[in-house]
Amino acid sequence: MTDRTARPVTPEVLKSLRVADDAGRPPAPFTDAEGGAPLRCCLRHSTAGELIALVSYAPLRRWAAETGADPGAYDEQGPVFIHARECPGPADTGLPFTHAHRTVRRYSADGRILGGRLVAAGESFQEAFAQAFSDPEVALVHVRAVEYGCFLYEVRRA
């Protein structure tokens, strides 16, 4: 059984990221003048005027700490946008950020990359997840932006 729902950054992790990010830097909140930043805390795009921060986040490292995996060299960190202050989290359970090309990167239970797939705008993410999790070695997938490789969210095997 696979829980094919997008998992936002948890409130506990967000609290720590608002003090220091995964690179050890304090956040530098700013008012988003234009909107459109993909927020990992509530899995939606920001709106103009919201106070947000761009922080360094290591999603595989955080998952590995929960599961005891050792991703080795696959442990990477990158920039993500979050609200600078506590937010209520996602408003719905739909899959966010599906309007553009994305990659679905597969990982094993020990944190190693098992491959990936491009999901074009308009293609079914549920089908991509079904394909990924048809491999019993896949423990989780990361959905990432094609343009910059940024982490958007993860989906785990239940």
N, C-alpha and C positions, 0 to 999 in steps of 0.2 A: 504494500500500500504506500502511495506517495502523496504527501500533502503538497498539492500544487498551488500554494498560495505564496505571494510575495512576502518576504519577511523584512520589515524595516529594521533599522538600527534600534536596539532595545532602549527603553528609558534609562536603565542603569548605565549603559554604555554612553548614551548621549550626555548624561550628567557628568561623566568623567571627561568626555571630549570637550565639554564647555569649560573645563578647567585647563586641561592640557591634551593635545591631540596625540595620535599614536607615534608621532615623531618627537614628542616632548615639548612642543611649542604651545603657548597660550593662544587661544583663538583671537582673531581681530574682527569683531562684529562690524557690519556695515549695513546701511539701508540700501536695499535693492531698488535701484532707480527704475529699472525696466521690467523686472519680473522675468519669469521663464527658467529660473535655475531649478534643476531637478533635486528636490529636497529628499534626503534619505531617511529623515525622521518621520515624515508623514506621507511619503510616496506620492507627491504631487509636485507640480511646478509652482514656484514662488509667484507672488503677485507684487506689483510695484508698491513700494513703501514698506515691505516687510523687513524686519531686522534679521539678517542671516549671517552665517559665518562659513568660510571655506576652511575645512580642517583636513588633516591627513588621517586616513583611516586604513587599518589593516584587517580586512574582513576574514581572510583565511586564518590569520594569527588568532583572531578573537574566537573563531569557530574551533580551532585546534586547542585553545586553552580550555574550552568546554568539554571536548571529546577526548583529549589526551593524544591527539594526532601530532605528528611532527612533519610539517610541510617542507622543511629544509629550504632549499633555494626558491621554492614556489611561494614563500612568505613574502608578499609584497604589500606596499602601502601606496595609497594615492589620494588625490583630493576628492572630497565630497562636500556638498552643501548641506547644512543643517540649519534649523532655526536657532538663533542665538540664545533664545530663552525656551523654557519648557513649552511643548505644544501637545495637543491631544492625540497625536498619532494619526494613522490613516483613517479617513472617513468611510472608506468602503473596502471590500475584500477583492475587488477586481485586480487584474494585472496592470500595473502602471507602465508608462513610458514605452508603449508598444507601437507608437506612431512612426517610428523610424527604424532603420536597420540596427539590429542588435546582435551580439554574440551570446551564445549560451555555452559557457565553459564548464566542462564536467570535471569533478574531483572524486578521487577514491577516499575511502575511510581513513587512510593514512595521510591524506593531504596532497597527493600527487595529481597532476593534471592528466586526465585520461583522453582529452580531446575537446573539440568544440565544434560549434556549428553557427553559421550565419543564419539569422532569421530576418528575412526581408520585411519591410513595412507591408502590412496586409496579410502576412503569413500567420498561421496559428501558433501561438506560443504553447498552447496546451499540447499540440502535436509534437513540438520540439521537446517539451518536457517528457512526454510519453516515450519518445525515441531515446532520450538521454537515460531515463530511468529503466528502460527495457534491459539495459546492461546492469546486472546485479552488482557489479563492482562500484557503480556510481552511488555516492553518498549524498552529494549535494551539487547544485549548479549555481554558478554566478551569471547573472545577466549584466552585460556590460555594453556601454556605448561603443559603436564602431569608430566614430570620429576620433575620440581621445583615449579609448580603452577604459574609461572610468567605470568603476563599480556602481551599479544601480540598485540591485537587491539580490538576495539569494532565495533559492527554493531547496528544501531539504527532503530527503527520503524520510517518510514517517516511520 
